Amino acid sequence: MGRYRIEDQQGLNFVTCTVVGWIDIFSRQNYRDIVIESLAYCREHKGLLVFVYVVMSNHVHLVLQTAPDSPNLLSDILRDFKKFTAHRIIETILKEPESRRDWLLHMFKFYANFNCNNRNYQIWQQDNHPITLYSEKVIWEKADYIHNNPVRAGIVRKPEDYLYSSAANYKEQRSDGILEIDLLNTWWTDWGKV
């Protein structure tokens, strides 16, 4: 299968990070929190700008890019994010109470057998299915798609009610929440049109 590549490393991108076998690992809060903490770290230390996000039960949608002054490539940041979260998730499965422990480890080991880059366990699919976003219309369509994911899944009635999403940030026009984000309104006004 051909790999999707990030065409514009400095551009605004829509990406999806999917768990192997669509395993619902993020149905538990402790694993969702690992994703949020890692994204926060990448924002603070790697120059990642996170504009829109949602953490669903088996995938994460993001609209992001690297800061203009960041020396890091977006693909490298995503690689490091996935590697770190995979290790932390496995550690958490092994250390904390987990009723699905044996099954999860078995499944993640099974998927690792098909990937020469992983020795023991594989959490994430390798591809991120990146889409470079060029127009304001498409950017807001992707943001709306991401924010409505929990509504379509029947988890909440309104996008802003889902905690692991940036929908409330946009509803309230605030960058803070469980994950501080970079509001698209500011990006588009300041340097997105350049």
C-alpha positions, 0 to 999 in steps of 0.5 A: 500500500502506498504511503501518504506523505505531507506535501507541505511541511510548513503548511496547514494540514489536516491529519488523522492518526488511527489506531491499528485495527480501529481498536477503541483504546481511547474509550478510557480517559487515561489513554486520551490524556496521554494524547492530550499531554503529548500534543501539549508537549509538542506545542511547547517544545517542538513548535507544533501549532494545533488549531483543531483536534478531536480524540475519538475512541480509535483515532485522532483528527487534527488541523495543525502545522509547524510554527514559522520559526520551528526547525522541526518538520511536521512529519518528524513531530508526528512521528515522535508524537506517535512513538511517544504516545505508543510507548506511554500507552503500552506502559499504562496498559501494563501498570494500571488496572485494565480489564482488556490488558491481555486482549489489547497486548495481543492485538497490538503485538499481532499488528506489530508482526506486519511492521518491521519498524516495531519490535513488540507492539504497534498502536498507530497505523503508519499513515496519517492521511495528510491533506494540505489545506489551502483555502479558508472554505476547506479549512473551516469545512475540516474544522466543522467535520472534526468538531462534529465527529462526536455528534455523528458518533452519538456521544454528545448532542452539541460539539462543544459538549465533548471534552476531548475536542477543540469545539468549545474553544471555538464556541467560546473563542478561547484558546485554553481548555484541556489542550491550549490551541491556536485559534484559526481566526488569529492564524488566518488574520495574522499570517495565514493569508500570506 
